[in-house]
Amino acid sequence: MAQTKIIVKKWGNSLGIVLPHEFVEEAKIKPNKEIEVILVKSENVAKRTFGMAKSKLVKDTQRLKNEIRRELHKMK
């Protein structure tokens, strides 16, 4: 799967995108070929990513550091 960022531009009464040549070559897109487009708003990616990471952390940072120190101390 190829991935790129594209700026949406006004095209008459519609909106359009132009696929960069390198992207077209990598994805092997030809004229009249049907493709599937999945839209992801760029400004929400960081918020979703950090939100997921926060919710998946069970232990706080200090607790993790303490566990690591204990393990390192055992190794001495």
Gaussian input, Z-matrix of N, CA and C with variables (Angstrom, degrees):
# hf/3-21g

backbone

0 1
 N
 C     1     B1
 C     2     B2     1     A1
 N     3     B3     2     A2     1     D1
 C     4     B4     3     A3     2     D2
 C     5     B5     4     A4     3     D3
 N     6     B6     5     A5     4     D4
 C     7     B7     6     A6     5     D5
 C     8     B8     7     A7     6     D6
 N     9     B9     8     A8     7     D7
 C    10    B10     9     A9     8     D8
 C    11    B11    10    A10     9     D9
 N    12    B12    11    A11    10    D10
 C    13    B13    12    A12    11    D11
 C    14    B14    13    A13    12    D12
 N    15    B15    14    A14    13    D13
 C    16    B16    15    A15    14    D14
 C    17    B17    16    A16    15    D15
 N    18    B18    17    A17    16    D16
 C    19    B19    18    A18    17    D17
 C    20    B20    19    A19    18    D18
 N    21    B21    20    A20    19    D19
 C    22    B22    21    A21    20    D20
 C    23    B23    22    A22    21    D21
 N    24    B24    23    A23    22    D22
 C    25    B25    24    A24    23    D23
 C    26    B26    25    A25    24    D24
 N    27    B27    26    A26    25    D25
 C    28    B28    27    A27    26    D26
 C    29    B29    28    A28    27    D27
 N    30    B30    29    A29    28    D28
 C    31    B31    30    A30    29    D29
 C    32    B32    31    A31    30    D30
 N    33    B33    32    A32    31    D31
 C    34    B34    33    A33    32    D32
 C    35    B35    34    A34    33    D33
 N    36    B36    35    A35    34    D34
 C    37    B37    36    A36    35    D35
 C    38    B38    37    A37    36    D36
 N    39    B39    38    A38    37    D37
 C    40    B40    39    A39    38    D38
 C    41    B41    40    A40    39    D39
 N    42    B42    41    A41    40    D40
 C    43    B43    42    A42    41    D41
 C    44    B44    43    A43    42    D42
 N    45    B45    44    A44    43    D43
 C    46    B46    45    A45    44    D44
 C    47    B47    46    A46    45    D45
 N    48    B48    47    A47    46    D46
 C    49    B49    48    A48    47    D47
 C    50    B50    49    A49    48    D48
 N    51    B51    50    A50    49    D49
 C    52    B52    51    A51    50    D50
 C    53    B53    52    A52    51    D51
 N    54    B54    53    A53    52    D52
 C    55    B55    54    A54    53    D53
 C    56    B56    55    A55    54    D54
 N    57    B57    56    A56    55    D55
 C    58    B58    57    A57    56    D56
 C    59    B59    58    A58    57    D57
 N    60    B60    59    A59    58    D58
 C    61    B61    60    A60    59    D59
 C    62    B62    61    A61    60    D60
 N    63    B63    62    A62    61    D61
 C    64    B64    63    A63    62    D62
 C    65    B65    64    A64    63    D63
 N    66    B66    65    A65    64    D64
 C    67    B67    66    A66    65    D65
 C    68    B68    67    A67    66    D66
 N    69    B69    68    A68    67    D67
 C    70    B70    69    A69    68    D68
 C    71    B71    70    A70    69    D69
 N    72    B72    71    A71    70    D70
 C    73    B73    72    A72    71    D71
 C    74    B74    73    A73    72    D72
 N    75    B75    74    A74    73    D73
 C    76    B76    75    A75    74    D74
 C    77    B77    76    A76    75    D75
 N    78    B78    77    A77    76    D76
 C    79    B79    78    A78    77    D77
 C    80    B80    79    A79    78    D78
 N    81    B81    80    A80    79    D79
 C    82    B82    81    A81    80    D80
 C    83    B83    82    A82    81    D81
 N    84    B84    83    A83    82    D82
 C    85    B85    84    A84    83    D83
 C    86    B86    85    A85    84    D84
 N    87    B87    86    A86    85    D85
 C    88    B88    87    A87    86    D86
 C    89    B89    88    A88    87    D87
 N    90    B90    89    A89    88    D88
 C    91    B91    90    A90    89    D89
 C    92    B92    91    A91    90    D90
 N    93    B93    92    A92    91    D91
 C    94    B94    93    A93    92    D92
 C    95    B95    94    A94    93    D93
 N    96    B96    95    A95    94    D94
 C    97    B97    96    A96    95    D95
 C    98    B98    97    A97    96    D96
 N    99    B99    98    A98    97    D97
 C   100   B100    99    A99    98    D98
 C   101   B101   100   A100    99    D99
 N   102   B102   101   A101   100   D100
 C   103   B103   102   A102   101   D101
 C   104   B104   103   A103   102   D102
 N   105   B105   104   A104   103   D103
 C   106   B106   105   A105   104   D104
 C   107   B107   106   A106   105   D105
 N   108   B108   107   A107   106   D106
 C   109   B109   108   A108   107   D107
 C   110   B110   109   A109   108   D108
 N   111   B111   110   A110   109   D109
 C   112   B112   111   A111   110   D110
 C   113   B113   112   A112   111   D111
 N   114   B114   113   A113   112   D112
 C   115   B115   114   A114   113   D113
 C   116   B116   115   A115   114   D114
 N   117   B117   116   A116   115   D115
 C   118   B118   117   A117   116   D116
 C   119   B119   118   A118   117   D117
 N   120   B120   119   A119   118   D118
 C   121   B121   120   A120   119   D119
 C   122   B122   121   A121   120   D120
 N   123   B123   122   A122   121   D121
 C   124   B124   123   A123   122   D122
 C   125   B125   124   A124   123   D123
 N   126   B126   125   A125   124   D124
 C   127   B127   126   A126   125   D125
 C   128   B128   127   A127   126   D126
 N   129   B129   128   A128   127   D127
 C   130   B130   129   A129   128   D128
 C   131   B131   130   A130   129   D129
 N   132   B132   131   A131   130   D130
 C   133   B133   132   A132   131   D131
 C   134   B134   133   A133   132   D132
 N   135   B135   134   A134   133   D133
 C   136   B136   135   A135   134   D134
 C   137   B137   136   A136   135   D135
 N   138   B138   137   A137   136   D136
 C   139   B139   138   A138   137   D137
 C   140   B140   139   A139   138   D138
 N   141   B141   140   A140   139   D139
 C   142   B142   141   A141   140   D140
 C   143   B143   142   A142   141   D141
 N   144   B144   143   A143   142   D142
 C   145   B145   144   A144   143   D143
 C   146   B146   145   A145   144   D144
 N   147   B147   146   A146   145   D145
 C   148   B148   147   A147   146   D146
 C   149   B149   148   A148   147   D147
 N   150   B150   149   A149   148   D148
 C   151   B151   150   A150   149   D149
 C   152   B152   151   A151   150   D150
 N   153   B153   152   A152   151   D151
 C   154   B154   153   A153   152   D152
 C   155   B155   154   A154   153   D153
 N   156   B156   155   A155   154   D154
 C   157   B157   156   A156   155   D155
 C   158   B158   157   A157   156   D156
 N   159   B159   158   A158   157   D157
 C   160   B160   159   A159   158   D158
 C   161   B161   160   A160   159   D159
 N   162   B162   161   A161   160   D160
 C   163   B163   162   A162   161   D161
 C   164   B164   163   A163   162   D162
 N   165   B165   164   A164   163   D163
 C   166   B166   165   A165   164   D164
 C   167   B167   166   A166   165   D165
 N   168   B168   167   A167   166   D166
 C   169   B169   168   A168   167   D167
 C   170   B170   169   A169   168   D168
 N   171   B171   170   A170   169   D169
 C   172   B172   171   A171   170   D170
 C   173   B173   172   A172   171   D171
 N   174   B174   173   A173   172   D172
 C   175   B175   174   A174   173   D173
 C   176   B176   175   A175   174   D174
 N   177   B177   176   A176   175   D175
 C   178   B178   177   A177   176   D176
 C   179   B179   178   A178   177   D177
 N   180   B180   179   A179   178   D178
 C   181   B181   180   A180   179   D179
 C   182   B182   181   A181   180   D180
 N   183   B183   182   A182   181   D181
 C   184   B184   183   A183   182   D182
 C   185   B185   184   A184   183   D183
 N   186   B186   185   A185   184   D184
 C   187   B187   186   A186   185   D185
 C   188   B188   187   A187   186   D186
 N   189   B189   188   A188   187   D187
 C   190   B190   189   A189   188   D188
 C   191   B191   190   A190   189   D189
 N   192   B192   191   A191   190   D190
 C   193   B193   192   A192   191   D191
 C   194   B194   193   A193   192   D192
 N   195   B195   194   A194   193   D193
 C   196   B196   195   A195   194   D194
 C   197   B197   196   A196   195   D195
 N   198   B198   197   A197   196   D196
 C   199   B199   198   A198   197   D197
 C   200   B200   199   A199   198   D198
 N   201   B201   200   A200   199   D199
 C   202   B202   201   A201   200   D200
 C   203   B203   202   A202   201   D201
 N   204   B204   203   A203   202   D202
 C   205   B205   204   A204   203   D203
 C   206   B206   205   A205   204   D204
 N   207   B207   206   A206   205   D205
 C   208   B208   207   A207   206   D206
 C   209   B209   208   A208   207   D207
 N   210   B210   209   A209   208   D208
 C   211   B211   210   A210   209   D209
 C   212   B212   211   A211   210   D210
 N   213   B213   212   A212   211   D211
 C   214   B214   213   A213   212   D212
 C   215   B215   214   A214   213   D213
 N   216   B216   215   A215   214   D214
 C   217   B217   216   A216   215   D215
 C   218   B218   217   A217   216   D216
 N   219   B219   218   A218   217   D217
 C   220   B220   219   A219   218   D218
 C   221   B221   220   A220   219   D219
 N   222   B222   221   A221   220   D220
 C   223   B223   222   A222   221   D221
 C   224   B224   223   A223   222   D222
 N   225   B225   224   A224   223   D223
 C   226   B226   225   A225   224   D224
 C   227   B227   226   A226   225   D225

   B1=1.4458
   B2=1.5181
   B3=1.3180
   B4=1.4563
   B5=1.5251
   B6=1.3260
   B7=1.4595
   B8=1.5133
   B9=1.3360
   B10=1.4562
   B11=1.5175
   B12=1.3284
   B13=1.4614
   B14=1.5136
   B15=1.3308
   B16=1.4540
   B17=1.5234
   B18=1.3249
   B19=1.4642
   B20=1.5221
   B21=1.3329
   B22=1.4615
   B23=1.5220
   B24=1.3405
   B25=1.4611
   B26=1.5219
   B27=1.3063
   B28=1.4663
   B29=1.5195
   B30=1.3416
   B31=1.4630
   B32=1.5208
   B33=1.3250
   B34=1.4700
   B35=1.5122
   B36=1.3359
   B37=1.4594
   B38=1.5257
   B39=1.3169
   B40=1.4678
   B41=1.5185
   B42=1.3144
   B43=1.4553
   B44=1.5102
   B45=1.3279
   B46=1.4555
   B47=1.5184
   B48=1.3068
   B49=1.4563
   B50=1.5168
   B51=1.3227
   B52=1.4532
   B53=1.5124
   B54=1.3115
   B55=1.4594
   B56=1.5308
   B57=1.3324
   B58=1.4679
   B59=1.5317
   B60=1.3251
   B61=1.4617
   B62=1.5313
   B63=1.3384
   B64=1.4636
   B65=1.5315
   B66=1.3211
   B67=1.4601
   B68=1.5246
   B69=1.3231
   B70=1.4694
   B71=1.5268
   B72=1.3257
   B73=1.4644
   B74=1.5298
   B75=1.3359
   B76=1.4638
   B77=1.5244
   B78=1.3446
   B79=1.4597
   B80=1.5279
   B81=1.3265
   B82=1.4693
   B83=1.5327
   B84=1.3282
   B85=1.4624
   B86=1.5264
   B87=1.3115
   B88=1.4668
   B89=1.5278
   B90=1.3564
   B91=1.4617
   B92=1.5311
   B93=1.3056
   B94=1.4695
   B95=1.5212
   B96=1.3194
   B97=1.4607
   B98=1.5253
   B99=1.3257
   B100=1.4614
   B101=1.5253
   B102=1.3389
   B103=1.4608
   B104=1.5225
   B105=1.3129
   B106=1.4622
   B107=1.5201
   B108=1.3188
   B109=1.4603
   B110=1.5175
   B111=1.3243
   B112=1.4614
   B113=1.5201
   B114=1.3182
   B115=1.4607
   B116=1.5152
   B117=1.3357
   B118=1.4565
   B119=1.5165
   B120=1.3274
   B121=1.4558
   B122=1.5166
   B123=1.3236
   B124=1.4623
   B125=1.5125
   B126=1.3332
   B127=1.4593
   B128=1.5262
   B129=1.3237
   B130=1.4663
   B131=1.5212
   B132=1.3200
   B133=1.4544
   B134=1.5223
   B135=1.3272
   B136=1.4676
   B137=1.5221
   B138=1.3059
   B139=1.4609
   B140=1.5242
   B141=1.3369
   B142=1.4651
   B143=1.5171
   B144=1.3314
   B145=1.4597
   B146=1.5177
   B147=1.3383
   B148=1.4550
   B149=1.5167
   B150=1.3046
   B151=1.4612
   B152=1.5153
   B153=1.3384
   B154=1.4622
   B155=1.5157
   B156=1.3319
   B157=1.4642
   B158=1.5209
   B159=1.3096
   B160=1.4531
   B161=1.5260
   B162=1.3116
   B163=1.4590
   B164=1.5268
   B165=1.3432
   B166=1.4588
   B167=1.5194
   B168=1.3365
   B169=1.4604
   B170=1.5141
   B171=1.3131
   B172=1.4564
   B173=1.5216
   B174=1.3303
   B175=1.4553
   B176=1.5281
   B177=1.3317
   B178=1.4479
   B179=1.5295
   B180=1.3045
   B181=1.4555
   B182=1.5201
   B183=1.3250
   B184=1.4599
   B185=1.5273
   B186=1.3072
   B187=1.4600
   B188=1.5331
   B189=1.3325
   B190=1.4629
   B191=1.5302
   B192=1.3581
   B193=1.4617
   B194=1.5278
   B195=1.3229
   B196=1.4670
   B197=1.5297
   B198=1.3205
   B199=1.4619
   B200=1.5270
   B201=1.3100
   B202=1.4661
   B203=1.5261
   B204=1.3293
   B205=1.4774
   B206=1.5210
   B207=1.3326
   B208=1.4749
   B209=1.5254
   B210=1.3455
   B211=1.4598
   B212=1.5252
   B213=1.3194
   B214=1.4605
   B215=1.5214
   B216=1.3029
   B217=1.4594
   B218=1.5431
   B219=1.3283
   B220=1.4666
   B221=1.5239
   B222=1.3164
   B223=1.4594
   B224=1.5320
   B225=1.3251
   B226=1.4780
   B227=1.4794
   A1=108.51
   A2=116.99
   A3=122.80
   A4=108.91
   A5=115.75
   A6=119.76
   A7=108.91
   A8=117.22
   A9=122.38
   A10=108.93
   A11=116.73
   A12=121.64
   A13=107.74
   A14=116.42
   A15=122.14
   A16=108.36
   A17=116.35
   A18=121.17
   A19=108.54
   A20=115.97
   A21=122.16
   A22=108.04
   A23=116.99
   A24=121.50
   A25=110.66
   A26=115.40
   A27=122.22
   A28=108.39
   A29=116.10
   A30=122.14
   A31=106.59
   A32=116.84
   A33=121.51
   A34=109.23
   A35=117.70
   A36=121.85
   A37=111.93
   A38=116.60
   A39=121.73
   A40=110.17
   A41=115.07
   A42=122.14
   A43=107.71
   A44=116.89
   A45=119.62
   A46=111.47
   A47=114.64
   A48=121.54
   A49=108.76
   A50=115.91
   A51=122.01
   A52=106.20
   A53=116.48
   A54=121.15
   A55=109.19
   A56=117.75
   A57=120.39
   A58=111.33
   A59=115.90
   A60=121.82
   A61=111.78
   A62=117.16
   A63=120.72
   A64=110.94
   A65=116.05
   A66=121.57
   A67=110.26
   A68=116.52
   A69=121.91
   A70=110.31
   A71=116.45
   A72=120.58
   A73=110.73
   A74=116.78
   A75=121.08
   A76=111.35
   A77=116.25
   A78=120.92
   A79=112.43
   A80=116.40
   A81=122.12
   A82=111.75
   A83=115.37
   A84=121.73
   A85=108.57
   A86=115.89
   A87=122.52
   A88=108.58
   A89=117.75
   A90=119.84
   A91=111.67
   A92=116.30
   A93=125.07
   A94=113.42
   A95=117.92
   A96=120.88
   A97=108.25
   A98=115.89
   A99=120.20
   A100=108.91
   A101=116.17
   A102=121.25
   A103=108.86
   A104=116.31
   A105=121.79
   A106=107.46
   A107=116.56
   A108=121.95
   A109=108.69
   A110=116.27
   A111=121.98
   A112=106.71
   A113=117.06
   A114=121.38
   A115=111.08
   A116=115.78
   A117=122.45
   A118=106.42
   A119=116.97
   A120=119.86
   A121=109.03
   A122=116.77
   A123=121.87
   A124=113.04
   A125=118.77
   A126=120.37
   A127=112.51
   A128=118.42
   A129=121.04
   A130=113.39
   A131=118.20
   A132=121.15
   A133=111.40
   A134=117.73
   A135=120.34
   A136=110.70
   A137=116.97
   A138=120.23
   A139=110.92
   A140=117.40
   A141=120.60
   A142=110.98
   A143=116.59
   A144=120.45
   A145=111.16
   A146=117.24
   A147=119.80
   A148=111.19
   A149=117.65
   A150=120.64
   A151=111.21
   A152=117.04
   A153=120.88
   A154=110.40
   A155=116.63
   A156=119.84
   A157=110.46
   A158=116.62
   A159=120.19
   A160=111.15
   A161=116.78
   A162=119.86
   A163=112.06
   A164=118.13
   A165=120.50
   A166=112.60
   A167=116.98
   A168=119.26
   A169=109.40
   A170=115.73
   A171=120.53
   A172=109.84
   A173=116.35
   A174=121.02
   A175=109.03
   A176=115.69
   A177=117.91
   A178=109.58
   A179=116.50
   A180=122.00
   A181=112.41
   A182=117.34
   A183=120.13
   A184=111.31
   A185=117.23
   A186=121.56
   A187=110.87
   A188=116.90
   A189=120.88
   A190=110.70
   A191=117.30
   A192=120.42
   A193=110.82
   A194=116.72
   A195=120.33
   A196=111.21
   A197=117.20
   A198=120.71
   A199=111.43
   A200=116.41
   A201=120.39
   A202=110.02
   A203=117.21
   A204=120.74
   A205=110.79
   A206=117.52
   A207=120.83
   A208=110.68
   A209=115.72
   A210=119.80
   A211=110.98
   A212=117.57
   A213=120.38
   A214=110.66
   A215=117.54
   A216=121.93
   A217=110.95
   A218=116.53
   A219=121.47
   A220=111.16
   A221=117.68
   A222=122.80
   A223=111.53
   A224=118.63
   A225=121.85
   A226=112.48
   D1=131.07
   D2=177.91
   D3=-94.12
   D4=150.64
   D5=-178.97
   D6=-142.37
   D7=139.07
   D8=177.42
   D9=-153.79
   D10=163.11
   D11=173.72
   D12=-101.36
   D13=136.49
   D14=-176.60
   D15=-134.21
   D16=141.47
   D17=176.96
   D18=-92.14
   D19=129.36
   D20=179.13
   D21=-80.73
   D22=134.28
   D23=-178.62
   D24=-126.09
   D25=155.44
   D26=177.46
   D27=-71.27
   D28=134.32
   D29=-179.41
   D30=-139.52
   D31=92.23
   D32=-173.65
   D33=65.35
   D34=-128.13
   D35=176.95
   D36=-90.23
   D37=3.92
   D38=-177.14
   D39=-115.61
   D40=-179.06
   D41=172.07
   D42=-115.56
   D43=147.00
   D44=-178.73
   D45=-141.39
   D46=164.30
   D47=176.03
   D48=-128.32
   D49=153.26
   D50=174.57
   D51=-117.64
   D52=126.25
   D53=-179.60
   D54=-85.46
   D55=126.40
   D56=178.67
   D57=-62.06
   D58=147.38
   D59=-176.84
   D60=-54.90
   D61=-44.43
   D62=-178.45
   D63=-61.46
   D64=-38.88
   D65=179.12
   D66=-66.12
   D67=-43.85
   D68=179.46
   D69=-61.34
   D70=-43.10
   D71=179.67
   D72=-64.92
   D73=-46.01
   D74=-178.32
   D75=-63.19
   D76=-41.15
   D77=-177.91
   D78=-84.83
   D79=-5.01
   D80=-179.34
   D81=54.79
   D82=48.87
   D83=179.20
   D84=-89.66
   D85=132.31
   D86=178.88
   D87=-118.46
   D88=157.32
   D89=175.76
   D90=-55.73
   D91=142.38
   D92=179.59
   D93=67.14
   D94=10.66
   D95=176.64
   D96=-86.58
   D97=133.05
   D98=178.98
   D99=-78.89
   D100=132.29
   D101=177.66
   D102=-127.98
   D103=159.30
   D104=176.66
   D105=-104.90
   D106=132.88
   D107=-179.07
   D108=-114.71
   D109=129.72
   D110=175.76
   D111=-115.07
   D112=120.28
   D113=-177.61
   D114=-91.97
   D115=134.22
   D116=174.45
   D117=-133.97
   D118=121.74
   D119=178.02
   D120=-72.21
   D121=121.12
   D122=-175.14
   D123=-59.69
   D124=-39.03
   D125=-174.93
   D126=-68.08
   D127=-17.26
   D128=-179.72
   D129=-93.81
   D130=-10.52
   D131=-175.15
   D132=-62.37
   D133=-48.20
   D134=-178.33
   D135=-63.75
   D136=-42.65
   D137=-179.33
   D138=-62.36
   D139=-44.37
   D140=178.84
   D141=-65.15
   D142=-41.91
   D143=-177.41
   D144=-64.18
   D145=-49.87
   D146=-178.62
   D147=-69.29
   D148=-32.68
   D149=176.98
   D150=-64.03
   D151=-41.05
   D152=178.77
   D153=-66.95
   D154=-42.99
   D155=-178.33
   D156=-62.34
   D157=-42.73
   D158=-179.13
   D159=-62.57
   D160=-43.23
   D161=-177.52
   D162=-71.16
   D163=-23.02
   D164=-178.13
   D165=-88.89
   D166=-14.41
   D167=177.71
   D168=-77.13
   D169=121.01
   D170=-178.64
   D171=-90.25
   D172=-37.18
   D173=-176.90
   D174=-106.08
   D175=146.57
   D176=176.56
   D177=-78.89
   D178=167.99
   D179=-174.18
   D180=-61.03
   D181=-43.48
   D182=-178.87
   D183=-60.80
   D184=-41.98
   D185=178.91
   D186=-62.03
   D187=-41.72
   D188=178.18
   D189=-63.90
   D190=-43.26
   D191=178.73
   D192=-61.49
   D193=-41.23
   D194=179.51
   D195=-62.68
   D196=-41.70
   D197=178.12
   D198=-63.11
   D199=-41.98
   D200=179.33
   D201=-63.55
   D202=-44.15
   D203=178.81
   D204=-60.20
   D205=-42.71
   D206=178.93
   D207=-60.74
   D208=-44.57
   D209=179.97
   D210=-64.39
   D211=-41.77
   D212=178.48
   D213=-65.14
   D214=-38.90
   D215=179.32
   D216=-63.69
   D217=-37.33
   D218=177.95
   D219=-64.28
   D220=-31.91
   D221=-176.12
   D222=-73.58
   D223=-20.31
   D224=-177.47
   D225=-73.22

